[in-house]
């Protein structure tokens, strides 16, 4: 997994948590 992919996935998870 590339670092960029990890960051993108982390940002997506953070956005989902904030959405909840």
PLY file of the C-alpha trace (Angstrom):
ply
format ascii 1.0
element vertex 20
property float x
property float y
property float z
element edge 19
property int vertex1
property int vertex2
end_header
0.00 0.00 0.00
1.42 3.36 -0.99
1.71 6.11 1.60
-0.67 8.31 -0.39
-3.27 5.52 -0.35
-2.88 5.24 3.42
-3.39 8.99 3.85
-6.41 8.97 1.55
-7.98 6.07 3.45
-7.25 7.77 6.78
-8.78 11.04 5.60
-11.85 9.17 4.35
-12.26 7.42 7.71
-11.83 10.72 9.57
-14.44 12.39 7.36
-16.85 9.53 8.02
-16.36 9.80 11.78
-16.98 13.55 11.66
-20.07 12.91 9.57
-21.46 10.62 12.26
0 1
1 2
2 3
3 4
4 5
5 6
6 7
7 8
8 9
9 10
10 11
11 12
12 13
13 14
14 15
15 16
16 17
17 18
18 19
